[in-house]
Amino acid sequence: MLNKGDMVSVTYRVGWDQSGQAMLETLEHCTVEKYKDGILVVSYATKKDDYVEIVNRTFDVNSPEFVGTVAL
């Protein structure tokens, strides 16, 4: 079970390549903000030119695009 404050990486499908293989993307070092009823909300930091931006992403863990999480 995921709890608020847990550190995870999240992998999800972003599309398909020309040969029919799934293209995956992984977000590293995410913090779980909320996990309830199959909805996972995570936040992570991205470095911009001269500042750090905190990004929030929401995933439906029952969606076929969602691959999984790994606890860090």
mmCIF file as Biopython writes it, N, C-alpha, C and O atoms, coordinates in Angstrom:
data_model
#
loop_
_atom_site.group_PDB
_atom_site.id
_atom_site.type_symbol
_atom_site.label_atom_id
_atom_site.label_alt_id
_atom_site.label_comp_id
_atom_site.label_asym_id
_atom_site.label_entity_id
_atom_site.label_seq_id
_atom_site.pdbx_PDB_ins_code
_atom_site.Cartn_x
_atom_site.Cartn_y
_atom_site.Cartn_z
_atom_site.occupancy
_atom_site.B_iso_or_equiv
_atom_site.auth_seq_id
_atom_site.auth_asym_id
_atom_site.pdbx_PDB_model_num
ATOM 1   N N  . MET A ? 1  ? 0.843  -1.183 0.000   1.0 0.0 1  A 1 
ATOM 2   C CA . MET A ? 1  ? 0.000  0.000  0.000   1.0 0.0 1  A 1 
ATOM 3   C C  . MET A ? 1  ? 0.886  1.245  0.000   1.0 0.0 1  A 1 
ATOM 4   O O  . MET A ? 1  ? 1.899  1.298  0.697   1.0 0.0 1  A 1 
ATOM 5   N N  . LEU A ? 2  ? 0.504  2.214  -0.767  1.0 0.0 2  A 1 
ATOM 6   C CA . LEU A ? 2  ? 1.251  3.463  -0.827  1.0 0.0 2  A 1 
ATOM 7   C C  . LEU A ? 2  ? 0.686  4.453  0.177   1.0 0.0 2  A 1 
ATOM 8   O O  . LEU A ? 2  ? -0.528 4.574  0.340   1.0 0.0 2  A 1 
ATOM 9   N N  . ASN A ? 3  ? 1.582  5.151  0.841   1.0 0.0 3  A 1 
ATOM 10  C CA . ASN A ? 3  ? 1.184  6.146  1.832   1.0 0.0 3  A 1 
ATOM 11  C C  . ASN A ? 3  ? 1.777  7.495  1.469   1.0 0.0 3  A 1 
ATOM 12  O O  . ASN A ? 3  ? 2.797  7.574  0.784   1.0 0.0 3  A 1 
ATOM 13  N N  . LYS A ? 4  ? 1.132  8.550  1.931   1.0 0.0 4  A 1 
ATOM 14  C CA . LYS A ? 4  ? 1.622  9.903  1.681   1.0 0.0 4  A 1 
ATOM 15  C C  . LYS A ? 4  ? 3.054  10.022 2.195   1.0 0.0 4  A 1 
ATOM 16  O O  . LYS A ? 4  ? 3.366  9.617  3.314   1.0 0.0 4  A 1 
ATOM 17  N N  . GLY A ? 5  ? 3.911  10.583 1.356   1.0 0.0 5  A 1 
ATOM 18  C CA . GLY A ? 5  ? 5.307  10.765 1.720   1.0 0.0 5  A 1 
ATOM 19  C C  . GLY A ? 5  ? 6.236  9.671  1.220   1.0 0.0 5  A 1 
ATOM 20  O O  . GLY A ? 5  ? 7.455  9.841  1.251   1.0 0.0 5  A 1 
ATOM 21  N N  . ASP A ? 6  ? 5.683  8.546  0.758   1.0 0.0 6  A 1 
ATOM 22  C CA . ASP A ? 6  ? 6.519  7.473  0.209   1.0 0.0 6  A 1 
ATOM 23  C C  . ASP A ? 6  ? 7.234  7.973  -1.045  1.0 0.0 6  A 1 
ATOM 24  O O  . ASP A ? 6  ? 6.675  8.745  -1.825  1.0 0.0 6  A 1 
ATOM 25  N N  . MET A ? 7  ? 8.475  7.523  -1.228  1.0 0.0 7  A 1 
ATOM 26  C CA . MET A ? 7  ? 9.236  7.844  -2.434  1.0 0.0 7  A 1 
ATOM 27  C C  . MET A ? 7  ? 9.114  6.674  -3.399  1.0 0.0 7  A 1 
ATOM 28  O O  . MET A ? 7  ? 9.367  5.528  -3.028  1.0 0.0 7  A 1 
ATOM 29  N N  . VAL A ? 8  ? 8.723  6.965  -4.645  1.0 0.0 8  A 1 
ATOM 30  C CA . VAL A ? 8  ? 8.511  5.925  -5.654  1.0 0.0 8  A 1 
ATOM 31  C C  . VAL A ? 8  ? 9.008  6.406  -7.014  1.0 0.0 8  A 1 
ATOM 32  O O  . VAL A ? 8  ? 9.215  7.600  -7.229  1.0 0.0 8  A 1 
ATOM 33  N N  . SER A ? 9  ? 9.191  5.470  -7.910  1.0 0.0 9  A 1 
ATOM 34  C CA . SER A ? 9  ? 9.304  5.797  -9.329  1.0 0.0 9  A 1 
ATOM 35  C C  . SER A ? 9  ? 8.037  5.260  -9.982  1.0 0.0 9  A 1 
ATOM 36  O O  . SER A ? 9  ? 7.510  4.227  -9.569  1.0 0.0 9  A 1 
ATOM 37  N N  . VAL A ? 10 ? 7.555  5.955  -10.990 1.0 0.0 10 A 1 
ATOM 38  C CA . VAL A ? 10 ? 6.299  5.599  -11.651 1.0 0.0 10 A 1 
ATOM 39  C C  . VAL A ? 10 ? 6.573  5.383  -13.138 1.0 0.0 10 A 1 
ATOM 40  O O  . VAL A ? 10 ? 7.177  6.232  -13.794 1.0 0.0 10 A 1 
ATOM 41  N N  . THR A ? 11 ? 6.130  4.250  -13.660 1.0 0.0 11 A 1 
ATOM 42  C CA . THR A ? 11 ? 6.297  3.949  -15.081 1.0 0.0 11 A 1 
ATOM 43  C C  . THR A ? 11 ? 4.923  3.869  -15.740 1.0 0.0 11 A 1 
ATOM 44  O O  . THR A ? 11 ? 4.002  3.247  -15.209 1.0 0.0 11 A 1 
ATOM 45  N N  . TYR A ? 12 ? 4.799  4.502  -16.898 1.0 0.0 12 A 1 
ATOM 46  C CA . TYR A ? 12 ? 3.530  4.513  -17.618 1.0 0.0 12 A 1 
ATOM 47  C C  . TYR A ? 12 ? 3.801  4.502  -19.121 1.0 0.0 12 A 1 
ATOM 48  O O  . TYR A ? 12 ? 4.879  4.886  -19.577 1.0 0.0 12 A 1 
ATOM 49  N N  . ARG A ? 13 ? 2.804  4.055  -19.877 1.0 0.0 13 A 1 
ATOM 50  C CA . ARG A ? 13 ? 2.926  3.985  -21.336 1.0 0.0 13 A 1 
ATOM 51  C C  . ARG A ? 13 ? 2.548  5.336  -21.938 1.0 0.0 13 A 1 
ATOM 52  O O  . ARG A ? 13 ? 1.537  5.935  -21.573 1.0 0.0 13 A 1 
ATOM 53  N N  . VAL A ? 14 ? 3.385  5.804  -22.872 1.0 0.0 14 A 1 
ATOM 54  C CA . VAL A ? 14 ? 3.117  7.085  -23.530 1.0 0.0 14 A 1 
ATOM 55  C C  . VAL A ? 14 ? 2.673  6.908  -24.974 1.0 0.0 14 A 1 
ATOM 56  O O  . VAL A ? 14 ? 2.318  7.882  -25.638 1.0 0.0 14 A 1 
ATOM 57  N N  . GLY A ? 15 ? 2.690  5.671  -25.468 1.0 0.0 15 A 1 
ATOM 58  C CA . GLY A ? 15 ? 2.260  5.425  -26.840 1.0 0.0 15 A 1 
ATOM 59  C C  . GLY A ? 15 ? 2.868  4.145  -27.367 1.0 0.0 15 A 1 
ATOM 60  O O  . GLY A ? 15 ? 3.350  3.298  -26.616 1.0 0.0 15 A 1 
ATOM 61  N N  . TRP A ? 16 ? 2.830  4.030  -28.698 1.0 0.0 16 A 1 
ATOM 62  C CA . TRP A ? 16 ? 3.333  2.840  -29.383 1.0 0.0 16 A 1 
ATOM 63  C C  . TRP A ? 16 ? 4.287  3.280  -30.473 1.0 0.0 16 A 1 
ATOM 64  O O  . TRP A ? 16 ? 4.076  4.312  -31.111 1.0 0.0 16 A 1 
ATOM 65  N N  . ASP A ? 17 ? 5.341  2.499  -30.691 1.0 0.0 17 A 1 
ATOM 66  C CA . ASP A ? 17 ? 6.231  2.816  -31.804 1.0 0.0 17 A 1 
ATOM 67  C C  . ASP A ? 17 ? 5.701  2.162  -33.083 1.0 0.0 17 A 1 
ATOM 68  O O  . ASP A ? 17 ? 4.668  1.492  -33.055 1.0 0.0 17 A 1 
ATOM 69  N N  . GLN A ? 18 ? 6.395  2.351  -34.189 1.0 0.0 18 A 1 
ATOM 70  C CA . GLN A ? 18 ? 5.915  1.866  -35.487 1.0 0.0 18 A 1 
ATOM 71  C C  . GLN A ? 18 ? 5.864  0.349  -35.577 1.0 0.0 18 A 1 
ATOM 72  O O  . GLN A ? 18 ? 5.137  -0.199 -36.405 1.0 0.0 18 A 1 
ATOM 73  N N  . SER A ? 19 ? 6.629  -0.335 -34.731 1.0 0.0 19 A 1 
ATOM 74  C CA . SER A ? 19 ? 6.610  -1.802 -34.760 1.0 0.0 19 A 1 
ATOM 75  C C  . SER A ? 19 ? 5.590  -2.387 -33.791 1.0 0.0 19 A 1 
ATOM 76  O O  . SER A ? 19 ? 5.486  -3.606 -33.654 1.0 0.0 19 A 1 
ATOM 77  N N  . GLY A ? 20 ? 4.834  -1.514 -33.117 1.0 0.0 20 A 1 
ATOM 78  C CA . GLY A ? 20 ? 3.794  -1.987 -32.208 1.0 0.0 20 A 1 
ATOM 79  C C  . GLY A ? 20 ? 4.242  -2.202 -30.777 1.0 0.0 20 A 1 
ATOM 80  O O  . GLY A ? 20 ? 3.478  -2.710 -29.957 1.0 0.0 20 A 1 
ATOM 81  N N  . GLN A ? 21 ? 5.481  -1.819 -30.465 1.0 0.0 21 A 1 
ATOM 82  C CA . GLN A ? 21 ? 5.991  -1.959 -29.104 1.0 0.0 21 A 1 
ATOM 83  C C  . GLN A ? 21 ? 5.581  -0.742 -28.272 1.0 0.0 21 A 1 
ATOM 84  O O  . GLN A ? 21 ? 5.562  0.387  -28.764 1.0 0.0 21 A 1 
ATOM 85  N N  . ALA A ? 22 ? 5.258  -0.993 -27.013 1.0 0.0 22 A 1 
ATOM 86  C CA . ALA A ? 22 ? 4.876  0.095  -26.115 1.0 0.0 22 A 1 
ATOM 87  C C  . ALA A ? 22 ? 6.083  0.981  -25.815 1.0 0.0 22 A 1 
ATOM 88  O O  . ALA A ? 22 ? 7.188  0.489  -25.585 1.0 0.0 22 A 1 
ATOM 89  N N  . MET A ? 23 ? 5.854  2.292  -25.823 1.0 0.0 23 A 1 
ATOM 90  C CA . MET A ? 23 ? 6.881  3.249  -25.410 1.0 0.0 23 A 1 
ATOM 91  C C  . MET A ? 23 ? 6.557  3.644  -23.978 1.0 0.0 23 A 1 
ATOM 92  O O  . MET A ? 23 ? 5.454  4.106  -23.686 1.0 0.0 23 A 1 
ATOM 93  N N  . LEU A ? 24 ? 7.524  3.460  -23.090 1.0 0.0 24 A 1 
ATOM 94  C CA . LEU A ? 24 ? 7.317  3.720  -21.672 1.0 0.0 24 A 1 
ATOM 95  C C  . LEU A ? 24 ? 8.122  4.922  -21.224 1.0 0.0 24 A 1 
ATOM 96  O O  . LEU A ? 24 ? 9.176  5.228  -21.782 1.0 0.0 24 A 1 
ATOM 97  N N  . GLU A ? 25 ? 7.612  5.596  -20.212 1.0 0.0 25 A 1 
ATOM 98  C CA . GLU A ? 25 ? 8.326  6.694  -19.575 1.0 0.0 25 A 1 
ATOM 99  C C  . GLU A ? 25 ? 8.310  6.434  -18.078 1.0 0.0 25 A 1 
ATOM 100 O O  . GLU A ? 25 ? 7.315  5.955  -17.535 1.0 0.0 25 A 1 
ATOM 101 N N  . THR A ? 26 ? 9.415  6.749  -17.411 1.0 0.0 26 A 1 
ATOM 102 C CA . THR A ? 26 ? 9.509  6.555  -15.966 1.0 0.0 26 A 1 
ATOM 103 C C  . THR A ? 26 ? 9.841  7.874  -15.300 1.0 0.0 26 A 1 
ATOM 104 O O  . THR A ? 26 ? 10.773 8.569  -15.704 1.0 0.0 26 A 1 
ATOM 105 N N  . LEU A ? 27 ? 9.078  8.213  -14.282 1.0 0.0 27 A 1 
ATOM 106 C CA . LEU A ? 27 ? 9.356  9.378  -13.455 1.0 0.0 27 A 1 
ATOM 107 C C  . LEU A ? 27 ? 10.086 8.888  -12.211 1.0 0.0 27 A 1 
ATOM 108 O O  . LEU A ? 27 ? 9.550  8.083  -11.449 1.0 0.0 27 A 1 
ATOM 109 N N  . GLU A ? 28 ? 11.301 9.370  -12.007 1.0 0.0 28 A 1 
ATOM 110 C CA . GLU A ? 28 ? 12.107 8.953  -10.858 1.0 0.0 28 A 1 
ATOM 111 C C  . GLU A ? 28 ? 11.892 9.906  -9.687  1.0 0.0 28 A 1 
ATOM 112 O O  . GLU A ? 28 ? 11.554 11.074 -9.879  1.0 0.0 28 A 1 
ATOM 113 N N  . HIS A ? 29 ? 12.086 9.410  -8.507  1.0 0.0 29 A 1 
ATOM 114 C CA . HIS A ? 29 ? 12.092 10.212 -7.282  1.0 0.0 29 A 1 
ATOM 115 C C  . HIS A ? 29 ? 10.809 11.017 -7.086  1.0 0.0 29 A 1 
ATOM 116 O O  . HIS A ? 29 ? 10.853 12.224 -6.847  1.0 0.0 29 A 1 
ATOM 117 N N  . CYS A ? 30 ? 9.684  10.346 -7.187  1.0 0.0 30 A 1 
ATOM 118 C CA . CYS A ? 30 ? 8.383  10.971 -6.947  1.0 0.0 30 A 1 
ATOM 119 C C  . CYS A ? 30 ? 7.987  10.787 -5.487  1.0 0.0 30 A 1 
ATOM 120 O O  . CYS A ? 30 ? 8.339  9.791  -4.854  1.0 0.0 30 A 1 
ATOM 121 N N  . THR A ? 31 ? 7.257  11.754 -4.970  1.0 0.0 31 A 1 
ATOM 122 C CA . THR A ? 31 ? 6.695  11.660 -3.627  1.0 0.0 31 A 1 
ATOM 123 C C  . THR A ? 31 ? 5.204  11.415 -3.750  1.0 0.0 31 A 1 
ATOM 124 O O  . THR A ? 31 ? 4.508  12.137 -4.465  1.0 0.0 31 A 1 
ATOM 125 N N  . VAL A ? 32 ? 4.711  10.398 -3.055  1.0 0.0 32 A 1 
ATOM 126 C CA . VAL A ? 32 ? 3.272  10.118 -3.070  1.0 0.0 32 A 1 
ATOM 127 C C  . VAL A ? 32 ? 2.563  11.212 -2.281  1.0 0.0 32 A 1 
ATOM 128 O O  . VAL A ? 32 ? 2.863  11.433 -1.108  1.0 0.0 32 A 1 
ATOM 129 N N  . GLU A ? 33 ? 1.631  11.888 -2.922  1.0 0.0 33 A 1 
ATOM 130 C CA . GLU A ? 33 ? 0.817  12.904 -2.258  1.0 0.0 33 A 1 
ATOM 131 C C  . GLU A ? 33 ? -0.496 12.305 -1.770  1.0 0.0 33 A 1 
ATOM 132 O O  . GLU A ? 33 ? -1.008 12.672 -0.713  1.0 0.0 33 A 1 
ATOM 133 N N  . LYS A ? 34 ? -1.038 11.363 -2.571  1.0 0.0 34 A 1 
ATOM 134 C CA . LYS A ? 34 ? -2.330 10.766 -2.230  1.0 0.0 34 A 1 
ATOM 135 C C  . LYS A ? 34 ? -2.497 9.478  -3.017  1.0 0.0 34 A 1 
ATOM 136 O O  . LYS A ? 34 ? -2.100 9.393  -4.179  1.0 0.0 34 A 1 
ATOM 137 N N  . TYR A ? 35 ? -3.091 8.473  -2.375  1.0 0.0 35 A 1 
ATOM 138 C CA . TYR A ? 35 ? -3.461 7.248  -3.075  1.0 0.0 35 A 1 
ATOM 139 C C  . TYR A ? 35 ? -4.777 6.780  -2.492  1.0 0.0 35 A 1 
ATOM 140 O O  . TYR A ? 35 ? -4.845 6.370  -1.334  1.0 0.0 35 A 1 
ATOM 141 N N  . LYS A ? 36 ? -5.831 6.844  -3.308  1.0 0.0 36 A 1 
ATOM 142 C CA . LYS A ? 36 ? -7.159 6.464  -2.828  1.0 0.0 36 A 1 
ATOM 143 C C  . LYS A ? 36 ? -7.996 6.004  -4.009  1.0 0.0 36 A 1 
ATOM 144 O O  . LYS A ? 36 ? -8.005 6.645  -5.060  1.0 0.0 36 A 1 
ATOM 145 N N  . ASP A ? 37 ? -8.696 4.897  -3.837  1.0 0.0 37 A 1 
ATOM 146 C CA . ASP A ? 37 ? -9.631 4.381  -4.847  1.0 0.0 37 A 1 
ATOM 147 C C  . ASP A ? 37 ? -8.998 4.241  -6.231  1.0 0.0 37 A 1 
ATOM 148 O O  . ASP A ? 37 ? -9.636 4.532  -7.243  1.0 0.0 37 A 1 
ATOM 149 N N  . GLY A ? 38 ? -7.747 3.796  -6.272  1.0 0.0 38 A 1 
ATOM 150 C CA . GLY A ? 38 ? -7.089 3.568  -7.547  1.0 0.0 38 A 1 
ATOM 151 C C  . GLY A ? 38 ? -6.520 4.809  -8.210  1.0 0.0 38 A 1 
ATOM 152 O O  . GLY A ? 38 ? -6.019 4.732  -9.331  1.0 0.0 38 A 1 
ATOM 153 N N  . ILE A ? 39 ? -6.587 5.946  -7.542  1.0 0.0 39 A 1 
ATOM 154 C CA . ILE A ? 39 ? -6.026 7.185  -8.079  1.0 0.0 39 A 1 
ATOM 155 C C  . ILE A ? 39 ? -4.758 7.517  -7.296  1.0 0.0 39 A 1 
ATOM 156 O O  . ILE A ? 39 ? -4.788 7.649  -6.072  1.0 0.0 39 A 1 
ATOM 157 N N  . LEU A ? 40 ? -3.653 7.647  -8.010  1.0 0.0 40 A 1 
ATOM 158 C CA . LEU A ? 40 ? -2.358 7.950  -7.415  1.0 0.0 40 A 1 
ATOM 159 C C  . LEU A ? 40 ? -1.945 9.355  -7.823  1.0 0.0 40 A 1 
ATOM 160 O O  . LEU A ? 40 ? -1.898 9.673  -9.011  1.0 0.0 40 A 1 
ATOM 161 N N  . VAL A ? 41 ? -1.649 10.190 -6.843  1.0 0.0 41 A 1 
ATOM 162 C CA . VAL A ? 41 ? -1.160 11.545 -7.093  1.0 0.0 41 A 1 
ATOM 163 C C  . VAL A ? 41 ? 0.267  11.612 -6.563  1.0 0.0 41 A 1 
ATOM 164 O O  . VAL A ? 41 ? 0.522  11.326 -5.393  1.0 0.0 41 A 1 
ATOM 165 N N  . VAL A ? 42 ? 1.193  11.994 -7.440  1.0 0.0 42 A 1 
ATOM 166 C CA . VAL A ? 42 ? 2.594  12.120 -7.049  1.0 0.0 42 A 1 
ATOM 167 C C  . VAL A ? 42 ? 3.100  13.507 -7.409  1.0 0.0 42 A 1 
ATOM 168 O O  . VAL A ? 42 ? 2.528  14.193 -8.256  1.0 0.0 42 A 1 
ATOM 169 N N  . SER A ? 43 ? 4.174  13.907 -6.757  1.0 0.0 43 A 1 
ATOM 170 C CA . SER A ? 43 ? 4.846  15.156 -7.107  1.0 0.0 43 A 1 
ATOM 171 C C  . SER A ? 43 ? 6.330  14.861 -7.292  1.0 0.0 43 A 1 
ATOM 172 O O  . SER A ? 43 ? 6.878  13.938 -6.690  1.0 0.0 43 A 1 
ATOM 173 N N  . TYR A ? 44 ? 6.963  15.664 -8.136  1.0 0.0 44 A 1 
ATOM 174 C CA . TYR A ? 44 ? 8.401  15.531 -8.360  1.0 0.0 44 A 1 
ATOM 175 C C  . TYR A ? 44 ? 8.943  16.892 -8.779  1.0 0.0 44 A 1 
ATOM 176 O O  . TYR A ? 44 ? 8.195  17.761 -9.226  1.0 0.0 44 A 1 
ATOM 177 N N  . ALA A ? 45 ? 10.245 17.062 -8.629  1.0 0.0 45 A 1 
ATOM 178 C CA . ALA A ? 45 ? 10.884 18.335 -8.943  1.0 0.0 45 A 1 
ATOM 179 C C  . ALA A ? 45 ? 11.577 18.251 -10.297 1.0 0.0 45 A 1 
ATOM 180 O O  . ALA A ? 45 ? 12.202 17.245 -10.633 1.0 0.0 45 A 1 
ATOM 181 N N  . THR A ? 46 ? 11.453 19.328 -11.067 1.0 0.0 46 A 1 
ATOM 182 C CA . THR A ? 46 ? 12.197 19.450 -12.318 1.0 0.0 46 A 1 
ATOM 183 C C  . THR A ? 46 ? 12.980 20.752 -12.271 1.0 0.0 46 A 1 
ATOM 184 O O  . THR A ? 46 ? 12.469 21.780 -11.827 1.0 0.0 46 A 1 
ATOM 185 N N  . LYS A ? 47 ? 14.217 20.701 -12.731 1.0 0.0 47 A 1 
ATOM 186 C CA . LYS A ? 47 ? 15.052 21.896 -12.722 1.0 0.0 47 A 1 
ATOM 187 C C  . LYS A ? 47 ? 14.831 22.674 -14.009 1.0 0.0 47 A 1 
ATOM 188 O O  . LYS A ? 47 ? 14.973 22.141 -15.109 1.0 0.0 47 A 1 
ATOM 189 N N  . LYS A ? 48 ? 14.487 23.919 -13.854 1.0 0.0 48 A 1 
ATOM 190 C CA . LYS A ? 48 ? 14.359 24.829 -14.991 1.0 0.0 48 A 1 
ATOM 191 C C  . LYS A ? 48 ? 15.627 25.678 -15.054 1.0 0.0 48 A 1 
ATOM 192 O O  . LYS A ? 48 ? 16.609 25.361 -14.383 1.0 0.0 48 A 1 
ATOM 193 N N  . ASP A ? 49 ? 15.626 26.733 -15.836 1.0 0.0 49 A 1 
ATOM 194 C CA . ASP A ? 49 ? 16.836 27.545 -16.018 1.0 0.0 49 A 1 
ATOM 195 C C  . ASP A ? 49 ? 17.481 27.939 -14.694 1.0 0.0 49 A 1 
ATOM 196 O O  . ASP A ? 49 ? 18.616 27.551 -14.413 1.0 0.0 49 A 1 
ATOM 197 N N  . ASP A ? 50 ? 16.770 28.697 -13.892 1.0 0.0 50 A 1 
ATOM 198 C CA . ASP A ? 50 ? 17.342 29.162 -12.625 1.0 0.0 50 A 1 
ATOM 199 C C  . ASP A ? 50 ? 16.406 28.917 -11.446 1.0 0.0 50 A 1 
ATOM 200 O O  . ASP A ? 50 ? 16.487 29.609 -10.431 1.0 0.0 50 A 1 
ATOM 201 N N  . TYR A ? 51 ? 15.519 27.933 -11.579 1.0 0.0 51 A 1 
ATOM 202 C CA . TYR A ? 51 ? 14.613 27.601 -10.478 1.0 0.0 51 A 1 
ATOM 203 C C  . TYR A ? 51 ? 14.189 26.141 -10.579 1.0 0.0 51 A 1 
ATOM 204 O O  . TYR A ? 51 ? 14.416 25.481 -11.593 1.0 0.0 51 A 1 
ATOM 205 N N  . VAL A ? 52 ? 13.579 25.658 -9.525  1.0 0.0 52 A 1 
ATOM 206 C CA . VAL A ? 52 ? 13.070 24.287 -9.479  1.0 0.0 52 A 1 
ATOM 207 C C  . VAL A ? 52 ? 11.553 24.352 -9.482  1.0 0.0 52 A 1 
ATOM 208 O O  . VAL A ? 52 ? 10.953 25.094 -8.704  1.0 0.0 52 A 1 
ATOM 209 N N  . GLU A ? 53 ? 10.937 23.573 -10.361 1.0 0.0 53 A 1 
ATOM 210 C CA . GLU A ? 53 ? 9.478  23.533 -10.442 1.0 0.0 53 A 1 
ATOM 211 C C  . GLU A ? 53 ? 8.989  22.210 -9.856  1.0 0.0 53 A 1 
ATOM 212 O O  . GLU A ? 53 ? 9.522  21.149 -10.182 1.0 0.0 53 A 1 
ATOM 213 N N  . ILE A ? 54 ? 7.976  22.273 -8.991  1.0 0.0 54 A 1 
ATOM 214 C CA . ILE A ? 54 ? 7.348  21.077 -8.443  1.0 0.0 54 A 1 
ATOM 215 C C  . ILE A ? 54 ? 6.151  20.743 -9.326  1.0 0.0 54 A 1 
ATOM 216 O O  . ILE A ? 54 ? 5.258  21.570 -9.512  1.0 0.0 54 A 1 
ATOM 217 N N  . VAL A ? 55 ? 6.137  19.527 -9.870  1.0 0.0 55 A 1 
ATOM 218 C CA . VAL A ? 55 ? 5.095  19.087 -10.787 1.0 0.0 55 A 1 
ATOM 219 C C  . VAL A ? 55 ? 4.255  18.020 -10.100 1.0 0.0 55 A 1 
ATOM 220 O O  . VAL A ? 55 ? 4.796  17.117 -9.461  1.0 0.0 55 A 1 
ATOM 221 N N  . ASN A ? 56 ? 2.939  18.119 -10.227 1.0 0.0 56 A 1 
ATOM 222 C CA . ASN A ? 56 ? 2.030  17.097 -9.720  1.0 0.0 56 A 1 
ATOM 223 C C  . ASN A ? 56 ? 1.462  16.324 -10.895 1.0 0.0 56 A 1 
ATOM 224 O O  . ASN A ? 56 ? 1.067  16.914 -11.900 1.0 0.0 56 A 1 
ATOM 225 N N  . ARG A ? 57 ? 1.422  14.996 -10.770 1.0 0.0 57 A 1 
ATOM 226 C CA . ARG A ? 57 ? 0.839  14.138 -11.800 1.0 0.0 57 A 1 
ATOM 227 C C  . ARG A ? 57 ? -0.159 13.206 -11.136 1.0 0.0 57 A 1 
ATOM 228 O O  . ARG A ? 57 ? 0.053  12.754 -10.011 1.0 0.0 57 A 1 
ATOM 229 N N  . THR A ? 58 ? -1.247 12.922 -11.837 1.0 0.0 58 A 1 
ATOM 230 C CA . THR A ? 58 ? -2.282 12.015 -11.343 1.0 0.0 58 A 1 
ATOM 231 C C  . THR A ? 58 ? -2.374 10.826 -12.284 1.0 0.0 58 A 1 
ATOM 232 O O  . THR A ? 58 ? -2.393 10.987 -13.504 1.0 0.0 58 A 1 
ATOM 233 N N  . PHE A ? 59 ? -2.431 9.621  -11.704 1.0 0.0 59 A 1 
ATOM 234 C CA . PHE A ? 59 ? -2.513 8.388  -12.478 1.0 0.0 59 A 1 
ATOM 235 C C  . PHE A ? 59 ? -3.682 7.554  -11.990 1.0 0.0 59 A 1 
ATOM 236 O O  . PHE A ? 59 ? -3.933 7.464  -10.789 1.0 0.0 59 A 1 
ATOM 237 N N  . ASP A ? 60 ? -4.393 6.946  -12.922 1.0 0.0 60 A 1 
ATOM 238 C CA . ASP A ? 60 ? -5.398 5.934  -12.603 1.0 0.0 60 A 1 
ATOM 239 C C  . ASP A ? 60 ? -4.677 4.598  -12.685 1.0 0.0 60 A 1 
ATOM 240 O O  . ASP A ? 60 ? -4.316 4.156  -13.776 1.0 0.0 60 A 1 
ATOM 241 N N  . VAL A ? 61 ? -4.462 3.948  -11.539 1.0 0.0 61 A 1 
ATOM 242 C CA . VAL A ? 61 ? -3.665 2.719  -11.533 1.0 0.0 61 A 1 
ATOM 243 C C  . VAL A ? 61 ? -4.378 1.562  -12.227 1.0 0.0 61 A 1 
ATOM 244 O O  . VAL A ? 61 ? -3.752 0.539  -12.508 1.0 0.0 61 A 1 
ATOM 245 N N  . ASN A ? 62 ? -5.664 1.701  -12.508 1.0 0.0 62 A 1 
ATOM 246 C CA . ASN A ? 62 ? -6.413 0.669  -13.223 1.0 0.0 62 A 1 
ATOM 247 C C  . ASN A ? 62 ? -6.407 0.882  -14.734 1.0 0.0 62 A 1 
ATOM 248 O O  . ASN A ? 62 ? -6.954 0.069  -15.479 1.0 0.0 62 A 1 
ATOM 249 N N  . SER A ? 63 ? -5.792 1.966  -15.184 1.0 0.0 63 A 1 
ATOM 250 C CA . SER A ? 63 ? -5.718 2.285  -16.608 1.0 0.0 63 A 1 
ATOM 251 C C  . SER A ? 63 ? -4.678 1.394  -17.287 1.0 0.0 63 A 1 
ATOM 252 O O  . SER A ? 63 ? -3.660 1.063  -16.679 1.0 0.0 63 A 1 
ATOM 253 N N  . PRO A ? 64 ? -4.921 1.002  -18.536 1.0 0.0 64 A 1 
ATOM 254 C CA . PRO A ? 64 ? -3.921 0.205  -19.251 1.0 0.0 64 A 1 
ATOM 255 C C  . PRO A ? 64 ? -2.617 0.971  -19.508 1.0 0.0 64 A 1 
ATOM 256 O O  . PRO A ? 64 ? -1.585 0.351  -19.766 1.0 0.0 64 A 1 
ATOM 257 N N  . GLU A ? 65 ? -2.648 2.292  -19.441 1.0 0.0 65 A 1 
ATOM 258 C CA . GLU A ? 65 ? -1.434 3.084  -19.646 1.0 0.0 65 A 1 
ATOM 259 C C  . GLU A ? 65 ? -0.518 3.052  -18.426 1.0 0.0 65 A 1 
ATOM 260 O O  . GLU A ? 65 ? 0.681  3.306  -18.549 1.0 0.0 65 A 1 
ATOM 261 N N  . PHE A ? 66 ? -1.062 2.744  -17.259 1.0 0.0 66 A 1 
ATOM 262 C CA . PHE A ? 66 ? -0.269 2.700  -16.033 1.0 0.0 66 A 1 
ATOM 263 C C  . PHE A ? 66 ? 0.451  1.363  -15.961 1.0 0.0 66 A 1 
ATOM 264 O O  . PHE A ? 66 ? -0.186 0.312  -16.042 1.0 0.0 66 A 1 
ATOM 265 N N  . VAL A ? 67 ? 1.776  1.388  -15.810 1.0 0.0 67 A 1 
ATOM 266 C CA . VAL A ? 67 ? 2.555  0.153  -15.750 1.0 0.0 67 A 1 
ATOM 267 C C  . VAL A ? 67 ? 2.814  -0.250 -14.307 1.0 0.0 67 A 1 
ATOM 268 O O  . VAL A ? 67 ? 2.593  -1.404 -13.943 1.0 0.0 67 A 1 
ATOM 269 N N  . GLY A ? 68 ? 3.284  0.692  -13.467 1.0 0.0 68 A 1 
ATOM 270 C CA . GLY A ? 68 ? 3.522  0.336  -12.074 1.0 0.0 68 A 1 
ATOM 271 C C  . GLY A ? 68 ? 4.394  1.335  -11.346 1.0 0.0 68 A 1 
ATOM 272 O O  . GLY A ? 68 ? 4.868  2.315  -11.920 1.0 0.0 68 A 1 
ATOM 273 N N  . THR A ? 69 ? 4.594  1.060  -10.052 1.0 0.0 69 A 1 
ATOM 274 C CA . THR A ? 69 ? 5.460  1.873  -9.211  1.0 0.0 69 A 1 
ATOM 275 C C  . THR A ? 69 ? 6.490  0.968  -8.551  1.0 0.0 69 A 1 
ATOM 276 O O  . THR A ? 69 ? 6.270  -0.229 -8.367  1.0 0.0 69 A 1 
ATOM 277 N N  . VAL A ? 70 ? 7.609  1.568  -8.205  1.0 0.0 70 A 1 
ATOM 278 C CA . VAL A ? 70 ? 8.646  0.878  -7.449  1.0 0.0 70 A 1 
ATOM 279 C C  . VAL A ? 70 ? 9.010  1.777  -6.284  1.0 0.0 70 A 1 
ATOM 280 O O  . VAL A ? 70 ? 9.330  2.950  -6.479  1.0 0.0 70 A 1 
ATOM 281 N N  . ALA A ? 71 ? 8.965  1.235  -5.063  1.0 0.0 71 A 1 
ATOM 282 C CA . ALA A ? 71 ? 9.342  2.007  -3.883  1.0 0.0 71 A 1 
ATOM 283 C C  . ALA A ? 71 ? 10.847 2.250  -3.903  1.0 0.0 71 A 1 
ATOM 284 O O  . ALA A ? 71 ? 11.627 1.357  -4.233  1.0 0.0 71 A 1 
ATOM 285 N N  . LEU A ? 72 ? 11.239 3.461  -3.548  1.0 0.0 72 A 1 
ATOM 286 C CA . LEU A ? 72 ? 12.672 3.792  -3.518  1.0 0.0 72 A 1 
ATOM 287 C C  . LEU A ? 72 ? 13.198 3.750  -2.107  1.0 0.0 72 A 1 
ATOM 288 O O  . LEU A ? 72 ? 14.382 4.000  -1.882  1.0 0.0 72 A 1 
#
